[in-house]
Amino acid sequence: MKRALLMVAALALVTDARADLFVGVANTSTVLDVTTGGTPFIPPLSGGLSNAQGLAFGPNGNLFVVSYGLGQVQEYNGTTGASVGTFVSTGNLSYPKDLVFGPNGDLFVTYGIFAGQGGVQQFNGTTGAFMGTFVGGLSDPIGLVFTPGGNLLVSNNSTNQILEYDNTGNYIGVFADSTSGLNQPNGLLFGPNGNLFVANQGDADVLEYYANGTFDTTFVSPSSGNLGGPYGLAFGPNGNLYVSGQGSNNVLEYNGTTGTFIADVLPGSTPTLDTPTFFALTPTPASSAVPEPASLTLLVVGAVGALGYAWRRRKQAA
């Protein structure tokens, strides 16, 4: 009987697993839960948050948020959204935007808006201690992402380029530029197919590139679904692509395979939605991943059978 109950409990855990998608909001200094229709996960100004930009879940499971207005990175409980404290303080960040935890566990943050004065700063991923300037000399860097091979890609908005660096910060070259369609690139994201997706602000579309930087296609057509000023990108729990439109002040959903517009999931009328920025998806532990349908069927049948067998044994014993 005990074994049967354990199987039922395990079934309940895997079927209840859910990953939430969050979006930062600049002008109300908050983080909203897209999955639940825009309910606040981090209340406005919580923990000193000022102009929420980049979001990322850290190795400890907490959510880290760029506070653009104060030049800081704030840390929040990854389950409750409660403020933990300031992870990176002012002094080494000027106009920070996006952030990502690298393969080595350190935190990397884009900063700067003036020509030649921007770059990427590196911080200890556990303590938040400043470790140095990873990349310098950029002009208005926005998004950043590590390639599967461990190199760093940075979107340089004002020069219409995506630049590539190795894992020590050495410059490799131009990954993509205006000759392949870039026009004020913002957020960068590798998709399930291994290609790079780019929020292309100037043309109000989303571009797709192969892993070697070769242009593939315009994945989301210009202004599709009333998209304006695309900024952040995320593939949601359902496999679809979500795009934050700063110019259109909304969060839009597109088919994750075709790029076809599906819905305006967070319209401008959503309370506290005012200039959405970047996304973060709740990490799902391997132990709580939802099994394939065939495996789930076997688990259900096994649990029911075990309960029936235990019931018969108890009845015979009586």
KETIBA-122032 format. One record per residue: residue number from 1; residue in three letters; x, y, z of N, C-alpha, C in turn. Coordinates in steps of 0.001 Angstrom, whole numbers. Layout:
# residues N
NODE   num   residu        nX        nY        nZ       caX       caY       caZ        cX        cY        cZ
NODE   NUM      ALA         X         Y         Z         X         Y         Z         X         Y         Z
...
# end
This chain:
# residues 318
NODE   num   residu        nX        nY        nZ       caX       caY       caZ        cX        cY        cZ
NODE     1      MET       843     -1218         0         0         0         0       866      1250         0
NODE     2      LYS      1957      1194       790      2849      2341       880      3475      2639      -470
NODE     3      ARG      3892      1566     -1189      4498      1760     -2501      3496      2379     -3466
NODE     4      ALA      2252      1934     -3394      1230      2487     -4286      1017      3965     -4030
NODE     5      LEU       966      4338     -2750       774      5745     -2421      1941      6589     -2886
NODE     6      LEU      3163      6031     -2818      4337      6763     -3302      4241      6994     -4804
NODE     7      MET      3749      6003     -5538      3594      6155     -6984      2577      7243     -7307
NODE     8      VAL      1477      7267     -6568       468      8307     -6788      1039      9678     -6478
NODE     9      ALA      1826      9785     -5415      2444     11061     -5064      3393     11524     -6148
NODE    10      ALA      4184     10587     -6693      5112     10939     -7770      4351     11413     -8989
NODE    11      LEU      3232     10763     -9298      2407     11174    -10430      1885     12587    -10233
NODE    12      ALA      1452     12894     -9031       939     14233     -8754      2026     15280     -8948
NODE    13      LEU      3254     14940     -8565      4350     15900     -8693      4662     16193    -10141
NODE    14      VAL      4770     15161    -10990      5171     15407    -12363      4065     16088    -13162
NODE    15      THR      2798     15791    -12856      1720     16408    -13601      1462     17835    -13132
NODE    16      ASP      1960     18202    -11932      1746     19549    -11426      2902     20486    -11771
NODE    17      ALA      3970     19918    -12385      5134     20736    -12715      4735     21837    -13685
NODE    18      ARG      5177     23065    -13406      4832     24182    -14277      5986     25168    -14306
NODE    19      ALA      6301     25627    -15495      7332     26648    -15639      6645     27973    -15938
NODE    20      ASP      7011     29009    -15200      6416     30328    -15402      7355     31219    -16207
NODE    21      LEU      6753     32068    -17030      7507     33027    -17830      7306     34422    -17243
NODE    22      PHE      8411     35104    -16949      8355     36431    -16339      8906     37481    -17302
NODE    23      VAL      8397     38700    -17180      8888     39811    -17999      9143     41027    -17112
NODE    24      GLY     10257     41689    -17341     10555     42920    -16625      9795     44084    -17240
NODE    25      VAL      9485     45078    -16411      8778     46268    -16891      9566     47493    -16435
NODE    26      ALA      9954     48313    -17402     10862     49427    -17109     10214     50542    -16301
NODE    27      ASN      9145     51092    -16820      8624     52336    -16246      7844     52171    -14952
NODE    28      THR      7463     50938    -14618      6815     50710    -13315      7711     49899    -12375
NODE    29      SER      8929     49594    -12835      9926     48928    -11983      9361     47689    -11309
NODE    30      THR      8865     46771    -12135      8250     45557    -11618      8581     44386    -12519
NODE    31      VAL      8221     43185    -12083      8338     41971    -12891      6995     41272    -12864
NODE    32      LEU      6445     40984    -14052      5125     40379    -14156      5229     38922    -14590
NODE    33      ASP      4271     38117    -14143      4184     36711    -14525      3298     36615    -15767
NODE    34      VAL      3913     36361    -16903      3174     36273    -18165      2230     35074    -18147
NODE    35      THR      2679     33984    -17534      1906     32744    -17523       555     32903    -16837
NODE    36      THR       494     33783    -15846      -756     33970    -15094     -1504     35233    -15525
NODE    37      GLY     -1159     35768    -16679     -1894     36913    -17190     -1392     38263    -16721
NODE    38      GLY      -170     38303    -16198       414     39594    -15832       331     39958    -14364
NODE    39      THR       114     38973    -13502       120     39285    -12072      1547     39628    -11639
NODE    40      PRO      1702     40578    -10717      3049     40976    -10288      3753     39854     -9519
NODE    41      PHE      4935     39494     -9968      5773     38561     -9223      6688     39340     -8281
NODE    42      ILE      7220     40440     -8783      7982     41378     -7962      7217     42703     -7991
NODE    43      PRO      6710     43161     -6856      5930     44404     -6827      6762     45608     -7259
NODE    44      PRO      6117     46657     -7730      6836     47863     -8143      7764     48390     -7057
NODE    45      LEU      9004     48661     -7455     10035     49276     -6598     10509     48369     -5465
NODE    46      SER     10112     47092     -5466     10515     46184     -4397     12033     46043     -4337
NODE    47      GLY     12582     46130     -3146     14017     45968     -2957     14856     47047     -3604
NODE    48      GLY     14219     48190     -3918     14951     49272     -4559     15040     49146     -6067
NODE    49      LEU     14236     48267     -6650     14267     48078     -8101     13852     49358     -8811
NODE    50      SER     14655     49758     -9796     14374     50979    -10555     14625     50712    -12033
NODE    51      ASN     13557     50658    -12813     13631     50395    -14249     14167     48985    -14501
NODE    52      ALA     13296     47988    -14363     13680     46586    -14521     14039     46284    -15965
NODE    53      GLN     15212     45707    -16149     15671     45346    -17490     15910     43834    -17573
NODE    54      GLY     17171     43398    -17671     17468     41991    -17837     17076     41140    -16641
NODE    55      LEU     16615     39906    -16913     16228     38943    -15874     16972     37629    -16119
NODE    56      ALA     17357     36972    -15048     17948     35638    -15184     17857     34894    -13865
NODE    57      PHE     17508     33617    -13942     17549     32774    -12756     18981     32298    -12565
NODE    58      GLY     19469     32420    -11339     20837     32047    -11035     20974     30596    -10641
NODE    59      PRO     22214     30144    -10447     22464     28757    -10035     21796     28394     -8709
NODE    60      ASN     21525     29403     -7869     20885     29145     -6580     19362     29137     -6664
NODE    61      GLY     18819     29322     -7874     17372     29294     -8061     16682     30621     -7859
NODE    62      ASN     17417     31654     -7460     16825     32978     -7283     16808     33754     -8601
NODE    63      LEU     15958     34787     -8634     15838     35616     -9829     16674     36880     -9666
NODE    64      PHE     17511     37169    -10654     18366     38344    -10644     17852     39329    -11697
NODE    65      VAL     17726     40598    -11290     17103     41604    -12146     17997     42838    -12231
NODE    66      VAL     18233     43306    -13455     18988     44542    -13650     18130     45727    -13240
NODE    67      SER     18688     46564    -12365     18046     47818    -11964     18754     48947    -12705
NODE    68      TYR     18241     49260    -13880     18884     50218    -14780     19028     51590    -14137
NODE    69      GLY     17994     52022    -13432     17989     53368    -12869     19033     53590    -11796
NODE    70      LEU     19460     52525    -11115     20435     52648    -10031     21782     52027    -10372
NODE    71      GLY     21888     51397    -11543     23139     50754    -11906     23454     49584    -11002
NODE    72      GLN     22446     48740    -10744     22610     47622     -9826     21985     46349    -10409
NODE    73      VAL     22268     45241     -9729     21559     43989     -9978     20955     43558     -8649
NODE    74      GLN     19634     43380     -8644     18922     42978     -7440     18634     41485     -7468
NODE    75      GLU     18552     40871     -6291     18273     39444     -6169     16941     39236     -5442
NODE    76      TYR     16142     38290     -5972     14830     38001     -5400     14647     36490     -5246
NODE    77      ASN     13886     36107     -4242     13581     34700     -4045     12898     34158     -5302
NODE    78      GLY     13406     33058     -5830     12896     32537     -7086     11522     31918     -7004
NODE    79      THR     11029     31691     -5786      9706     31101     -5602      8661     32137     -5202
NODE    80      THR      9037     33047     -4302      8068     34009     -3764      8187     35399     -4370
NODE    81      GLY      9343     35734     -4951      9563     37074     -5463      9994     38069     -4401
NODE    82      ALA     10169     37604     -3162     10595     38503     -2079     12033     38960     -2291
NODE    83      SER     12297     40197     -1932     13635     40753     -2106     14642     40053     -1202
NODE    84      VAL     15787     39673     -1776     16886     39095     -1007     17916     40175      -689
NODE    85      GLY     18101     41100     -1647     19048     42189     -1432     19732     42595     -2725
NODE    86      THR     20637     43548     -2616     21403     44013     -3772     22563     43052     -4015
NODE    87      PHE     22596     42452     -5199     23646     41485     -5524     24882     42184     -6085
NODE    88      VAL     24663     43136     -6992     25750     43953     -7542     25402     45402     -7271
NODE    89      SER     26294     46109     -6573     26024     47505     -6229     26595     48447     -7277
NODE    90      THR     26327     49718     -7128     26809     50719     -8066     28324     50835     -7986
NODE    91      GLY     28922     51419     -9004     30362     51624     -9038     31002     51015    -10268
NODE    92      ASN     30464     49870    -10713     31017     49215    -11893     29998     49055    -13018
NODE    93      LEU     28790     49566    -12814     27744     49459    -13823     27161     50829    -14119
NODE    94      SER     27207     51202    -15363     26604     52455    -15811     25634     52130    -16939
NODE    95      TYR     24355     52404    -16730     23302     52087    -17697     23293     50591    -18052
NODE    96      PRO     23168     49703    -17064     23138     48258    -17354     21825     47857    -18015
NODE    97      LYS     21873     46788    -18811     20673     46359    -19531     20387     44879    -19364
NODE    98      ASP     21114     44031    -20076     20815     42604    -20019     21866     41884    -19170
NODE    99      LEU     21537     40668    -18754     22474     39879    -17965     22291     38404    -18264
NODE   100      VAL     23360     37642    -18035     23317     36204    -18242     24371     35546    -17363
NODE   101      PHE     24040     34369    -16848     25033     33581    -16135     25783     32735    -17155
NODE   102      GLY     27110     32830    -17135     27918     32137    -18119     28170     30686    -17783
NODE   103      PRO     28808     29957    -18685     29123     28546    -18455     29983     28324    -17212
NODE   104      ASN     30771     29335    -16829     31621     29216    -15635     30907     29618    -14353
NODE   105      GLY     29621     29989    -14452     28843     30368    -13284     28890     31831    -12932
NODE   106      ASP     29742     32609    -13608     29822     34043    -13338     28676     34788    -14022
NODE   107      LEU     28429     36003    -13533     27366     36836    -14084     27963     37873    -15032
NODE   108      PHE     27370     38002    -16221     27831     38953    -17225     26711     39950    -17514
NODE   109      VAL     27057     41252    -17546     26055     42306    -17683     26498     43318    -18734
NODE   110      THR     25618     43635    -19682     25928     44696    -20641     25711     46053    -19977
NODE   111      TYR     26510     47049    -20383     26391     48378    -19789     26807     49433    -20807
NODE   112      GLY     26372     50680    -20552     26807     51825    -21343     25884     52173    -22492
NODE   113      ILE     25770     53480    -22785     24942     53950    -23898     25686     54913    -24818
NODE   114      PHE     26896     55294    -24439     27643     56265    -25242     28694     55568    -26100
NODE   115      ALA     29012     56155    -27247     29947     55567    -28199     31290     55253    -27550
NODE   116      GLY     31697     53996    -27649     32986     53573    -27154     33090     53426    -25653
NODE   117      GLN     31984     53659    -24921     32038     53610    -23464     31217     52471    -22865
NODE   118      GLY     30736     51576    -23720     29943     50458    -23238     30708     49160    -23297
NODE   119      GLY     30100     48102    -22794     30753     46805    -22826     30020     45780    -21995
NODE   120      VAL     30778     44816    -21497     30239     43740    -20671     31105     43622    -19422
NODE   121      GLN     30448     43698    -18255     31155     43531    -16987     30938     42118    -16466
NODE   122      GLN     31941     41608    -15749     31887     40258    -15204     31897     40310    -13685
NODE   123      PHE     31010     39521    -13060     30886     39480    -11602     30872     38026    -11129
NODE   124      ASN     31370     37813     -9947     31328     36488     -9350     29868     36046     -9212
NODE   125      GLY     29536     34868     -9705     28149     34429     -9718     27603     34032     -8375
NODE   126      THR     28470     33925     -7368     28026     33566     -6025     27978     34765     -5093
NODE   127      THR     28993     35625     -5169     29096     36754     -4239     28712     38094     -4851
NODE   128      GLY     28743     38204     -6178     28474     39474     -6837     29691     40376     -6917
NODE   129      ALA     30844     39892     -6469     32064     40704     -6500     32483     41000     -7939
NODE   130      PHE     32953     42221     -8170     33381     42641     -9504     34662     41909     -9890
NODE   131      MET     34669     41330    -11103     35821     40558    -11549     36554     41202    -12712
NODE   132      GLY     35976     42269    -13261     36662     42985    -14318     35778     43235    -15529
NODE   133      THR     36291     44049    -16437     35599     44319    -17691     35909     43201    -18665
NODE   134      PHE     34890     42449    -19046     35064     41317    -19951     35232     41796    -21388
NODE   135      VAL     34415     42800    -21758     34479     43409    -23093     34296     44907    -22924
NODE   136      GLY     35107     45713    -23608     34977     47169    -23544     34928     47784    -24932
NODE   137      GLY     34726     49104    -24958     34773     49841    -26210     33571     49716    -27107
NODE   138      LEU     32409     49294    -26560     31212     49141    -27381     30329     50380    -27306
NODE   139      SER     29361     50427    -28214     28436     51560    -28271     27008     51053    -28122
NODE   140      ASP     26424     51264    -26958     25053     50864    -26659     24812     49365    -26828
NODE   141      PRO     25596     48520    -26136     25314     47083    -26161     24022     46792    -25403
NODE   142      ILE     23214     45873    -25925     21922     45561    -25301     21887     44105    -24834
NODE   143      GLY     21620     43199    -25756     21458     41798    -25403     22764     41029    -25434
NODE   144      LEU     22776     39903    -24728     23937     39012    -24764     23498     37585    -24513
NODE   145      VAL     24236     36654    -25110     23920     35242    -24954     25179     34434    -25247
NODE   146      PHE     25346     33336    -24533     26459     32436    -24809     26040     31408    -25847
NODE   147      THR     26944     31130    -26777     26687     30111    -27786     26846     28734    -27155
NODE   148      PRO     26327     27688    -27802     26518     26329    -27271     27997     25976    -27111
NODE   149      GLY     28875     26627    -27907     30299     26367    -27817     31019     27183    -26767
NODE   150      GLY     30288     28088    -26087     30880     28858    -25004     31352     30246    -25352
NODE   151      ASN     31167     30669    -26607     31512     32047    -26961     30373     32991    -26576
NODE   152      LEU     30687     34281    -26459     29688     35276    -26076     29300     36128    -27280
NODE   153      LEU     27994     36270    -27491     27467     37162    -28522     26842     38376    -27847
NODE   154      VAL     27113     39568    -28405     26590     40819    -27851     25971     41627    -28979
NODE   155      SER     24740     42105    -28776     24116     42975    -29777     24525     44420    -29502
NODE   156      ASN     25137     45044    -30492     25556     46444    -30392     24544     47272    -31159
NODE   157      ASN     23579     47810    -30439     22391     48402    -31048     22702     49511    -32037
NODE   158      SER     23545     50454    -31653     23750     51643    -32471     24604     51399    -33718
NODE   159      THR     25331     50276    -33754     26139     49971    -34942     25536     48850    -35782
NODE   160      ASN     24347     48369    -35393     23648     47329    -36146     24503     46079    -36329
NODE   161      GLN     25094     45631    -35219     25964     44464    -35270     25696     43505    -34105
NODE   162      ILE     26052     42259    -34327     26186     41280    -33255     27642     40845    -33275
NODE   163      LEU     28334     41049    -32158     29763     40784    -32073     30010     39508    -31273
NODE   164      GLU     31082     38803    -31629     31386     37528    -30984     32741     37590    -30275
NODE   165      TYR     32774     37013    -29053     33981     36979    -28229     34173     35561    -27689
NODE   166      ASP     35441     35194    -27443     35669     33872    -26873     35435     33907    -25368
NODE   167      ASN     35679     32791    -24689     35330     32695    -23271     36278     33453    -22349
NODE   168      THR     37265     34149    -22931     38130     35009    -22128     37929     36485    -22467
NODE   169      GLY     37003     36771    -23392     36729     38147    -23776     37484     38613    -24997
NODE   170      ASN     38259     37744    -25626     38984     38125    -26839     38024     38227    -28017
NODE   171      TYR     38209     39271    -28800     37324     39529    -29930     37558     38509    -31037
NODE   172      ILE     36473     37926    -31528     36556     36969    -32634     36174     37628    -33947
NODE   173      GLY     35062     38363    -33954     34643     39013    -35184     33172     39377    -35169
NODE   174      VAL     32693     39854    -36298     31282     40223    -36461     30484     38970    -36798
NODE   175      PHE     29526     38663    -35955     28669     37497    -36176     27613     37807    -37233
NODE   176      ALA     27026     39006    -37160     26021     39455    -38130     25979     40975    -38097
NODE   177      ASP     25529     41573    -39211     25448     43040    -39268     24312     43466    -40181
NODE   178      SER     24316     44732    -40580     23219     45288    -41372     23111     44641    -42744
NODE   179      THR     24197     44057    -43244     24132     43411    -44557     23251     42164    -44523
NODE   180      SER     23006     41653    -43340     22125     40489    -43212     20833     40841    -42487
NODE   181      GLY     20488     42143    -42503     19176     42560    -42019     19110     43227    -40676
NODE   182      LEU     20220     43305    -39934     20156     43898    -38603     19894     45397    -38654
NODE   183      ASN     18949     45825    -37831     18600     47236    -37731     18220     47512    -36274
NODE   184      GLN     19204     47932    -35488     19050     48164    -34054     18673     46867    -33318
NODE   185      PRO     19575     45892    -33289     19288     44627    -32608     19251     44793    -31095
NODE   186      ASN     18339     44067    -30469     18202     44088    -29008     18433     42688    -28438
NODE   187      GLY     17370     42031    -27972     17502     40743    -27319     17977     39630    -28243
NODE   188      LEU     18788     38716    -27671     19317     37563    -28405     18877     36282    -27699
NODE   189      LEU     18589     35256    -28494     18100     34005    -27905     18369     32843    -28849
NODE   190      PHE     18969     31774    -28324     19087     30550    -29098     17809     29740    -28919
NODE   191      GLY     17252     29298    -30051     16000     28559    -30014     16203     27068    -29888
NODE   192      PRO     15117     26319    -29771     15189     24862    -29658     15863     24200    -30852
NODE   193      ASN     15832     24882    -32007     16450     24318    -33209     17933     24650    -33325
NODE   194      GLY     18481     25361    -32316     19895     25710    -32334     20224     26987    -33071
NODE   195      ASN     19235     27638    -33654     19458     28900    -34357     19347     30086    -33405
NODE   196      LEU     19925     31217    -33828     19868     32442    -33040     18705     33306    -33499
NODE   197      PHE     17903     33771    -32547     16789     34666    -32837     17137     36053    -32286
NODE   198      VAL     16804     37087    -33066     17203     38454    -32728     15993     39377    -32776
NODE   199      ALA     15759     40120    -31692     14729     41152    -31680     15281     42349    -32434
NODE   200      ASN     14710     42621    -33598     15236     43624    -34523     14391     44898    -34429
NODE   201      GLN     14795     45790    -33549     13981     46955    -33197     13622     47840    -34387
NODE   202      GLY     14597     48159    -35210     14381     49138    -36276     13372     48731    -37318
NODE   203      ASP     13223     47423    -37539     12274     46940    -38540     11068     46246    -37906
NODE   204      ALA     10996     46256    -36594      9861     45668    -35868      9616     44218    -36269
NODE   205      ASP     10708     43433    -36324     10579     42032    -36665     11553     41202    -35833
NODE   206      VAL     11522     39894    -36050     12450     38979    -35386     13179     38199    -36469
NODE   207      LEU     14507     38262    -36444     15313     37590    -37452     15880     36288    -36897
NODE   208      GLU     16125     35341    -37789     16687     34045    -37406     17977     33796    -38179
NODE   209      TYR     19004     33378    -37441     20314     33103    -38032     20757     31696    -37672
NODE   210      TYR     21493     31086    -38600     22111     29807    -38281     23214     30032    -37255
NODE   211      ALA     23671     28948    -36642     24658     29050    -35568     25996     29621    -36026
NODE   212      ASN     26244     29635    -37329     27491     30203    -37846     27356     31673    -38247
NODE   213      GLY     26181     32262    -38015     25957     33665    -38326     25324     33928    -39671
NODE   214      THR     25112     32899    -40457     24461     33061    -41754     22971     33324    -41566
NODE   215      PHE     22462     34306    -42299     21044     34645    -42187     20175     33498    -42684
NODE   216      ASP     19138     33165    -41916     18210     32117    -42305     16920     32720    -42843
NODE   217      THR     16170     33432    -41971     14881     33962    -42406     14389     35057    -41465
NODE   218      THR     13419     35813    -41910     12686     36712    -41027     11608     35878    -40368
NODE   219      PHE     11833     35533    -39102     10945     34589    -38422      9606     35224    -38090
NODE   220      VAL      9621     36433    -37562      8395     37185    -37312      8399     38392    -38241
NODE   221      SER      7377     38488    -39059      7311     39549    -40064      7198     40928    -39419
NODE   222      PRO      7653     41975    -40109      7578     43331    -39565      6169     43700    -39098
NODE   223      SER      6079     44170    -37862      4833     44659    -37255      3752     43584    -37128
NODE   224      SER      4119     42310    -37249      3142     41241    -37116      2473     41284    -35742
NODE   225      GLY      1153     41257    -35718       412     41327    -34458       508     42684    -33791
NODE   226      ASN       839     43704    -34572      1017     45072    -34066      2282     45199    -33215
NODE   227      LEU      3300     44422    -33553      4572     44500    -32845      5291     45805    -33171
NODE   228      GLY      5768     46463    -32113      6543     47681    -32293      7725     47715    -31346
NODE   229      GLY      8905     47981    -31858     10098     48059    -31010     10380     46797    -30237
NODE   230      PRO     10522     45628    -30914     10788     44376    -30183     12072     44487    -29357
NODE   231      TYR     12014     43955    -28136     13131     44127    -27209     13622     42788    -26653
NODE   232      GLY     12769     42068    -25922     13159     40786    -25334     12491     39624    -26040
NODE   233      LEU     13122     38437    -25928     12618     37228    -26560     12655     36074    -25566
NODE   234      ALA     11702     35156    -25706     11728     33935    -24887     10860     32870    -25538
NODE   235      PHE     11354     31639    -25513     10499     30513    -25869      9832     30045    -24588
NODE   236      GLY      8506     30046    -24590      7749     29742    -23387      7634     28262    -23115
NODE   237      PRO      6961     27910    -22014      6767     26499    -21644      6046     25704    -22728
NODE   238      ASN      5236     26385    -23538      4486     25713    -24599      5257     25629    -25913
NODE   239      GLY      6500     26125    -25934      7312     26071    -27141      7117     27233    -28081
NODE   240      ASN      6199     28144    -27778      5977     29305    -28627      6929     30434    -28260
NODE   241      LEU      7101     31369    -29191      7993     32501    -28991      7211     33690    -28447
NODE   242      TYR      7750     34293    -27385      7157     35497    -26802      8102     36672    -27049
NODE   243      VAL      7507     37797    -27422      8290     38990    -27755      7721     40188    -26998
NODE   244      SER      8592     40931    -26333      8143     42159    -25677      8278     43308    -26667
NODE   245      GLY      7187     44032    -26860      7192     45178    -27764      7242     46470    -26959
NODE   246      GLN      8380     47141    -26977      8470     48396    -26232      7701     49506    -26929
NODE   247      GLY      7771     49537    -28250      7050     50570    -28985      5555     50360    -28970
NODE   248      SER      5120     49105    -28926      3689     48782    -28909      3183     48503    -27493
NODE   249      ASN      4088     48469    -26512      3759     48260    -25102      2881     47023    -24889
NODE   250      ASN      3405     45862    -25292      2668     44624    -25116      3631     43443    -25151
NODE   251      VAL      3102     42273    -24826      3829     41014    -24969      3028     40147    -25920
NODE   252      LEU      3677     39733    -27005      3000     39002    -28064      3499     37570    -28141
NODE   253      GLU      2620     36675    -28588      2952     35256    -28719      2903     34850    -30187
NODE   254      TYR      3925     34071    -30605      4020     33604    -31984      4272     32101    -31996
NODE   255      ASN      3792     31452    -33036      4033     30022    -33173      5544     29757    -33173
NODE   256      GLY      5982     28830    -32326      7410     28602    -32165      8078     27924    -33337
NODE   257      THR      7285     27434    -34285      7843     26775    -35466      7740     27638    -36716
NODE   258      THR      6607     28327    -36866      6364     29093    -38092      6526     30600    -37927
NODE   259      GLY      6451     31099    -36678      6518     32540    -36455      5199     33256    -36672
NODE   260      THR      4139     32505    -36906      2816     33098    -37133      2275     33704    -35836
NODE   261      PHE      1689     34884    -35945      1127     35554    -34774       -21     34746    -34185
NODE   262      ILE       -14     34618    -32837     -1074     33885    -32143     -1945     34810    -31309
NODE   263      ALA     -1316     35596    -30417     -2134     36405    -29507     -1327     37530    -28874
NODE   264      ASP     -2059     38542    -28465     -1514     39628    -27647     -1766     39211    -26202
NODE   265      VAL      -788     38524    -25590     -1037     37904    -24288     -1016     38899    -23138
NODE   266      LEU      -243     39961    -23271      -270     41045    -22290      -441     42356    -23049
NODE   267      PRO     -1672     42808    -23216     -1914     44061    -23927     -1510     45266    -23088
NODE   268      GLY     -1493     46411    -23710     -1101     47626    -23015     -1990     47994    -21853
NODE   269      SER     -3206     47440    -21835     -4146     47724    -20736     -3831     46928    -19475
NODE   270      THR     -2863     46000    -19539     -2504     45206    -18361     -1973     46115    -17264
NODE   271      PRO     -2521     46030    -16051     -2051     46906    -14966      -538     46809    -14768
NODE   272      THR       104     47941    -14598      1544     48127    -14371      2410     47758    -15574
NODE   273      LEU      1803     47401    -16723      2611     47136    -17915      2907     48450    -18623
NODE   274      ASP      4145     48883    -18552      4560     50123    -19196      6022     49977    -19617
NODE   275      THR      6221     49607    -20881      7536     49376    -21483      8160     48073    -20980
NODE   276      PRO      7657     46937    -21505      8216     45634    -21134      9626     45459    -21685
NODE   277      THR     10438     44673    -20970     11841     44532    -21361     12194     43065    -21652
NODE   278      PHE     12990     42452    -20775     13474     41089    -21019     12663     40044    -20253
NODE   279      PHE     12880     38773    -20635     12152     37648    -20053     13075     36740    -19239
NODE   280      ALA     12462     35932    -18384     13145     34825    -17727     12135     33706    -17527
NODE   281      LEU     12566     32488    -17781     11709     31319    -17634     12155     30516    -16421
NODE   282      THR     11195     30161    -15565     11520     29378    -14384     12242     28105    -14783
NODE   283      PRO     13423     27853    -14218     14115     26596    -14536     13342     25421    -13972
NODE   284      THR     13194     24368    -14764     12470     23190    -14328     13460     22080    -14010
NODE   285      PRO     13556     21639    -12741     14482     20557    -12392     14166     19297    -13182
NODE   286      ALA     15206     18568    -13531     15006     17336    -14308     14073     16378    -13588
NODE   287      SER     14110     16383    -12256     13287     15455    -11484     11811     15776    -11562
NODE   288      SER     11479     17036    -11959     10065     17413    -12026      9589     17590    -13449
NODE   289      ALA     10432     17185    -14418     10031     17319    -15817      8842     16408    -16102
NODE   290      VAL      7927     16890    -16950      6754     16091    -17300      7165     14984    -18252
NODE   291      PRO      6835     13713    -17969      7266     12603    -18812      6541     12586    -20148
NODE   292      GLU      7083     11809    -21088      6427     11616    -22368      5073     10953    -22144
NODE   293      PRO      4116     11152    -23076      2778     10578    -22904      2787      9075    -22633
NODE   294      ALA      3643      8315    -23359      3675      6864    -23154      4131      6531    -21738
NODE   295      SER      5148      7236    -21264      5646      6998    -19912      4600      7386    -18880
NODE   296      LEU      3894      8494    -19143      2863      8938    -18216      1740      7917    -18133
NODE   297      THR      1370      7324    -19283       322      6299    -19286       739      5096    -18450
NODE   298      LEU      1989      4648    -18626      2483      3525    -17849      2474      3834    -16361
NODE   299      LEU      2831      5089    -16016      2855      5477    -14615      1457      5438    -14013
NODE   300      VAL       471      5923    -14777      -910      5919    -14300     -1406      4484    -14115
NODE   301      VAL     -1184      3655    -15152     -1630      2257    -15081      -963      1549    -13912
NODE   302      GLY       338      1789    -13734      1060      1163    -12636       529      1579    -11290
NODE   303      ALA       237      2859    -11142      -266      3367     -9866     -1638      2781     -9553
NODE   304      VAL     -2516      2749    -10574     -3854      2190    -10363     -3769       707    -10029
NODE   305      GLY     -2920       -10    -10776     -2764     -1435    -10521     -2229     -1711     -9130
NODE   306      ALA     -1252      -917     -8696      -669     -1107     -7369     -1699      -853     -6280
NODE   307      LEU     -2520       169     -6467     -3563       449     -5484     -4582      -686     -5425
NODE   308      GLY     -4961     -1213     -6632     -5924     -2306     -6665     -5389     -3554     -5991
NODE   309      TYR     -4099     -3856     -6255     -3479     -5031     -5644     -3422     -4883     -4132
NODE   310      ALA     -3056     -3697     -3659     -2974     -3458     -2217     -4344     -3576     -1568
NODE   311      TRP     -5377     -3129     -2263     -6739     -3190     -1718     -7191     -4648     -1591
NODE   312      ARG     -6861     -5470     -2612     -7264     -6871     -2584     -6557     -7624     -1454
NODE   313      ARG     -5273     -7301     -1264     -4506     -7947      -191     -5102     -7615      1175
NODE   314      ARG     -5486     -6355      1339     -6082     -5941      2611     -7422     -6639      2840
NODE   315      LYS     -8202     -6817      1743     -9517     -7437      1851     -9382     -8913      2214
NODE   316      GLN     -8372     -9593      1576     -8160    -11009      1877     -7720    -11210      3320
NODE   317      ALA     -6855    -10282      3772     -6350    -10380      5132     -7471    -10207      6163
NODE   318      ALA     -8473     -9410      5776     -9591     -9172      6684    -10496    -10412      6754
# end
